[in-house]
Amino acid sequence: MKLISIQASGLPLFKEDLHLRFYASQRVQKDALSNLYQILPNVYLNNAIGIIGINASGKTTVLRVIDFVLHILNNDSLNHVESRTILDGTKKSDFKIVFINNQEQICLLNTVISPDDSFLKSQRQYCIVDEQLYVKPAKNVKRKKDIADFSGCRNVINRKDNEEFLSDDVSIVISMNRKYHDHIFMTSLLQMTDVNELGAIDNVSDEIIHYLDPSIESIRIEHVEGGDRVHLHFKEKEEILLNDIEDLNRYLSSGTIKGIRTFNNVISVLQYGGYVLVDEIEDHFNHEIVATLVRFFMDPEINPHGASLIFSTHYPELLDEFDRNDSIYIIRNQNGITAENLSDILHRNDIKKSEAYQSGYMEGTVPMYESYLELKKKIQAAVKKEA
């Protein structure tokens, strides 16, 4: 199963409907297919999606919407999904999700969610109040603009016809997923932004640890009764024996800790052609490590199954890792969050993206000059007062 597009309305933090495309909407040159994954003769998915914006622009919230949608498609209980916080304050939210399943069918899942009034506000719960699933053969899609056109397509499943058999917070897509044994392999690293710890791991390959920290020879984890024993070996040093994986946090740098978790998850996602979501990807990493991650997903030899890396960043320099504009979203927050695809602003791929972003050519991509002056005056006044 592959995600093609999302349209979300009724989300309180957003200024307008959120539209996200995961396919290449710009022209695709036959000599530039390496960073794309083909799902139809004329439709390709971007293997890496970059979400960029200034501080407090709403990048994390956009990632949470994507995370939430992936959980819907995996027929998870909405009230057990952490990213359901995007619904806080909503009266009714409408999600139109287009995806392709393992039967080469293009599907539209239209899911309407509202608060469950039978619960107290402190125990906020949500339920699906209306839902339809439409399906059409992928071979019927001749042009990109036809992907999301389901006019005339049969309504395969209607929630109202199956309501008595379903939990009110699980999508009707569950019946199709069970029939075809279909699902999305996904891993979300959004929580690592606030908590950068190793967590539960089985082992760390020498190749990963040597890339992240050349001073370490090896890390071996021995599962014993009552817990784990860790063998940490620095080069030309005696082996250190630790009684808990968490003790590694005292010896490893923040970048190494994040790198171990990230690369371990990335390997699994690449194996299964899934999705990995990373917030503020540059945190604890230098530019080269981030660029390496992005390039792995754009390399068809490493990523033959069309796995997707979806990440947010503050750093415009990372945009230059992308050949295409349609794989980048600019996030702004001016009386509400908006997301604009870079291809709708820059129509040429050969313009250096970082320079266009930093130049102020795209409104709302650099901190406001007036705010800078106010902050400068505040600091000057505080310094003079102390003097």
C-alpha positions in Angstrom: 0.0 0.0 0.0 1.3 3.4 -1.0 0.0 6.9 0.0 -0.7 9.1 -3.0 -2.4 12.3 -1.5 -4.1 13.7 1.6 -6.7 16.4 1.8 -7.7 17.3 5.4 -10.3 19.9 6.4 -11.7 21.0 9.7 -8.4 20.9 11.6 -8.4 23.8 14.1 -4.7 24.7 13.8 -4.9 25.1 10.0 -5.8 28.3 8.2 -7.3 26.3 5.3 -7.7 22.8 4.0 -4.4 20.9 4.0 -3.4 19.4 0.6 -0.4 17.1 0.5 0.8 15.3 -2.7 3.2 12.4 -2.4 3.5 11.9 -6.2 5.6 13.7 -8.7 3.3 16.4 -10.0 5.9 18.1 -12.2 7.1 16.7 -15.5 9.2 13.5 -15.1 12.3 13.2 -17.3 13.2 9.7 -18.3 16.9 10.3 -17.5 16.0 11.5 -13.9 14.0 8.6 -12.5 16.5 7.4 -9.8 14.9 9.3 -6.9 11.3 8.3 -7.8 9.2 5.1 -7.4 6.9 4.1 -10.3 3.4 3.0 -9.3 1.7 3.5 -12.7 3.1 3.9 -16.2 2.8 7.7 -15.9 2.7 8.2 -12.1 5.8 8.3 -9.8 6.1 8.8 -6.0 8.7 10.9 -4.4 10.9 8.8 -2.2 11.8 11.7 0.1 9.6 14.6 1.2 11.1 17.6 2.9 8.9 19.9 5.1 10.6 23.2 5.9 9.6 26.3 7.8 10.8 28.8 10.4 10.3 28.1 14.1 6.7 27.6 15.2 5.5 27.4 11.6 3.6 24.1 12.1 6.1 21.6 10.6 5.5 19.1 13.4 1.8 19.4 13.1 1.9 18.6 9.4 4.0 15.5 10.2 1.4 14.5 12.8 -1.3 14.7 10.2 0.6 12.3 8.0 1.3 10.0 10.9 -2.4 10.1 11.8 -3.5 9.2 8.3 -1.0 6.3 8.1 -2.6 4.9 11.3 -6.0 5.3 9.8 -4.9 3.2 6.7 -3.5 0.6 9.0 -6.9 0.3 10.7 -5.5 1.3 14.1 -7.8 2.6 16.8 -7.8 6.4 16.5 -8.1 6.9 20.3 -4.8 5.0 20.8 -2.8 7.1 18.2 -0.6 9.8 19.8 -1.0 12.1 16.8 -4.7 12.4 17.4 -3.8 15.6 19.1 -4.3 17.3 15.7 -8.0 16.9 16.3 -8.0 18.9 19.6 -10.8 21.5 19.4 -12.4 20.1 16.2 -16.1 19.8 15.8 -15.8 17.8 12.6 -12.7 16.8 10.6 -12.8 15.4 7.1 -10.0 13.4 5.6 -9.8 12.4 1.9 -7.0 9.9 1.5 -5.9 8.6 -1.9 -3.7 5.5 -2.0 -2.9 2.5 -4.1 -3.3 -1.0 -2.7 -1.5 -4.3 -3.4 -4.2 -5.2 -6.0 -3.3 -2.3 -8.3 -6.4 -0.4 -7.3 -6.5 3.3 -6.7 -8.6 4.0 -3.6 -10.2 7.0 -2.0 -11.0 6.8 1.7 -13.3 9.6 2.9 -13.3 9.6 6.7 -15.2 12.1 8.8 -14.2 12.3 12.5 -16.0 14.1 15.4 -15.5 14.2 19.2 -17.5 11.5 21.1 -19.7 13.6 23.4 -20.3 10.6 25.7 -16.8 11.3 27.2 -15.7 14.1 29.5 -13.4 16.7 28.0 -10.5 15.5 30.1 -11.0 12.0 28.6 -11.5 13.3 25.0 -12.3 10.5 22.6 -13.1 10.6 18.9 -15.3 8.5 16.6 -15.8 8.1 12.9 -19.2 9.4 12.1 -19.2 8.9 8.3 -17.0 7.0 5.9 -16.9 5.7 2.4 -14.3 3.8 0.4 -14.2 4.2 -3.4 -12.1 2.0 -5.7 -11.0 2.1 -9.4 -8.6 0.1 -11.4 -5.1 1.7 -11.6 -5.0 1.0 -15.3 -7.9 3.5 -15.8 -5.6 6.4 -14.7 -4.2 7.8 -17.9 -3.1 11.3 -16.6 -1.9 12.6 -13.2 -4.9 14.8 -12.8 -7.2 11.8 -13.0 -5.6 10.2 -9.9 -8.0 11.9 -7.4 -11.0 11.9 -9.8 -13.5 9.3 -8.5 -16.6 10.6 -10.2 -18.5 7.6 -11.5 -16.6 5.1 -9.4 -18.5 2.7 -7.3 -18.7 3.1 -3.6 -17.3 -0.2 -2.5 -17.8 0.1 1.3 -20.1 2.5 3.2 -19.7 2.7 6.9 -23.5 3.0 7.5 -23.9 -0.5 6.0 -21.3 -2.0 8.3 -21.6 0.1 11.5 -22.8 -2.6 13.8 -19.7 -4.7 13.0 -17.1 -2.0 13.5 -15.5 -0.2 16.4 -16.5 3.5 16.1 -12.8 4.6 16.0 -11.5 2.0 13.4 -11.7 2.7 9.7 -13.8 0.6 7.3 -10.5 0.1 5.3 -9.9 -2.8 7.8 -12.1 -5.1 5.7 -10.2 -4.5 2.5 -6.8 -4.8 4.3 -7.8 -8.1 5.8 -9.2 -9.4 2.4 -6.0 -8.6 0.6 -3.5 -8.9 3.5 -2.4 -5.4 2.9 -0.9 -2.8 5.2 1.6 0.0 5.5 4.9 -0.6 7.2 5.7 2.6 9.1 7.9 3.9 11.9 7.5 7.3 13.5 10.4 9.0 15.2 8.5 12.1 16.0 8.9 11.5 19.8 12.7 11.6 19.4 12.6 15.4 19.1 11.8 15.7 22.8 13.3 12.4 24.1 16.5 11.3 22.6 17.1 7.9 24.1 18.0 4.5 22.7 15.0 2.6 24.0 14.7 -1.1 23.2 17.2 -2.3 20.6 18.4 -5.8 19.8 21.9 -4.9 18.5 23.9 -2.3 16.7 25.8 -3.2 13.5 29.5 -2.3 13.4 28.9 -0.5 10.1 26.4 1.9 11.7 28.4 2.6 14.8 31.7 3.1 12.9 29.9 5.6 10.6 28.5 7.5 13.6 31.4 7.3 16.0 34.8 5.9 14.7 36.2 5.8 18.3 33.9 2.9 19.1 34.9 -0.7 18.1 31.6 -2.4 18.8 28.5 -2.5 20.9 27.1 -5.9 21.8 23.8 -6.5 23.6 23.4 -9.8 25.5 19.9 -10.7 26.6 20.0 -12.4 30.0 17.5 -13.3 32.6 16.2 -10.2 34.3 17.4 -7.7 31.7 20.1 -6.9 29.2 23.9 -6.8 29.5 25.8 -4.4 27.2 29.4 -4.8 26.0 30.8 -1.4 25.0 34.2 -1.5 23.4 36.1 1.7 22.5 39.1 1.2 20.2 42.3 0.5 22.1 40.4 0.5 25.4 39.2 -2.2 27.8 35.7 -3.4 27.2 33.0 -1.7 29.4 30.3 -3.9 30.8 26.9 -2.2 31.4 23.9 -3.7 33.1 21.3 -1.8 31.2 20.8 -0.4 27.7 19.9 2.9 29.2 23.4 3.2 30.6 24.7 3.7 27.1 23.2 7.2 27.2 26.0 8.1 29.6 28.7 7.1 27.1 27.4 7.9 23.7 26.8 11.4 22.2 23.3 12.6 21.4 24.1 12.3 17.7 25.2 8.7 18.1 22.1 7.8 20.1 19.8 9.4 17.5 21.8 7.8 14.7 21.6 4.3 16.0 17.8 4.5 16.4 17.3 6.3 13.1 19.5 4.0 11.0 18.1 0.8 12.6 14.6 2.0 11.7 15.6 3.2 8.3 16.9 -0.3 7.4 13.6 -1.9 8.3 11.6 0.7 6.3 13.9 0.2 3.3 13.4 -3.6 3.5 9.6 -3.4 3.4 9.1 -0.3 1.3 7.5 1.6 4.2 7.5 5.1 5.7 9.7 6.7 8.3 8.8 10.1 9.8 11.5 12.3 11.4 10.9 15.7 13.0 13.7 18.2 12.9 16.0 15.7 11.2 19.1 17.9 11.7 18.9 17.8 15.5 22.1 16.2 16.9 23.3 15.4 13.3 25.8 17.1 11.1 24.8 18.0 7.6 26.6 15.0 6.0 24.7 12.5 8.1 21.4 14.1 7.1 22.4 14.2 3.5 23.4 10.5 3.6 19.9 9.6 4.9 18.2 11.5 2.2 20.5 10.0 -0.5 19.8 6.5 0.6 16.1 6.9 -0.1 16.9 8.4 -3.5 19.1 5.5 -4.5 17.2 2.8 -6.3 19.8 0.2 -5.5 19.3 0.9 -1.7 15.6 1.6 -2.0 14.2 -0.8 -4.6 10.8 -1.1 -2.8 9.9 2.6 -2.8 10.3 3.4 0.9 9.6 7.0 1.8 11.5 9.4 4.1 9.3 12.2 5.3 11.1 14.8 7.5 10.9 18.3 8.7 13.9 20.7 8.9 14.9 24.3 9.7 17.9 24.1 7.3 17.3 25.5 3.8 20.7 23.9 2.7 19.0 20.5 2.9 16.7 21.6 0.1 19.6 21.4 -2.4 19.7 17.6 -1.9 16.4 17.5 -3.8 16.4 17.6 -7.6 12.7 18.2 -7.7 10.6 21.0 -6.3 7.4 18.9 -5.9 9.0 16.9 -3.1 9.3 20.0 -0.8 6.6 21.7 1.3 6.9 25.2 2.6 5.1 25.6 6.0 3.9 29.0 7.3 1.8 30.0 10.2 0.1 33.4 9.7 -3.2 33.2 11.6 -3.2 29.4 11.0 -0.9 26.8 9.4 -0.6 26.5 5.6 1.4 24.1 3.5 2.5 25.0 0.0 4.3 22.8 -2.5 7.5 24.4 -3.7 6.6 23.5 -7.3 3.6 25.9 -7.0 6.1 28.7 -6.2 9.2 27.8 -8.2 8.4 26.3 -11.6 12.0 25.5 -12.5 14.0 22.8 -10.8 17.4 24.3 -11.7 17.0 27.3 -9.4 19.0 26.8 -6.2 16.3 26.1 -3.6 18.2 27.2 -0.5 19.0 30.6 -2.0 15.4 31.1 -3.1 14.2 30.2 0.4 16.6 32.5 2.3 16.2 35.4 -0.1 12.7 36.2 1.2 11.3 35.5 -2.3 8.9 33.1 -0.7 6.9 35.1 1.8 7.0 33.8 5.4 10.2 31.8 5.1 12.5 34.1 7.1 11.9 35.7 10.5 10.1 39.0 10.3 12.6 42.0 10.3 10.3 43.9 12.7 10.5 41.1 15.2 14.3 41.1 15.0 14.4 44.8 15.7 12.1 44.4 18.7 14.3 41.6 20.1 17.5 43.6 19.5 16.1 46.6 21.4 15.0 44.4 24.3 18.4 42.9 24.6 20.1 46.3 24.3 17.9 47.7 27.0 18.6 44.8 29.3 22.3 45.1 28.9 22.3 48.9 29.6 20.2 48.3 32.7 22.7 45.9 34.1 25.6 48.2 33.2 
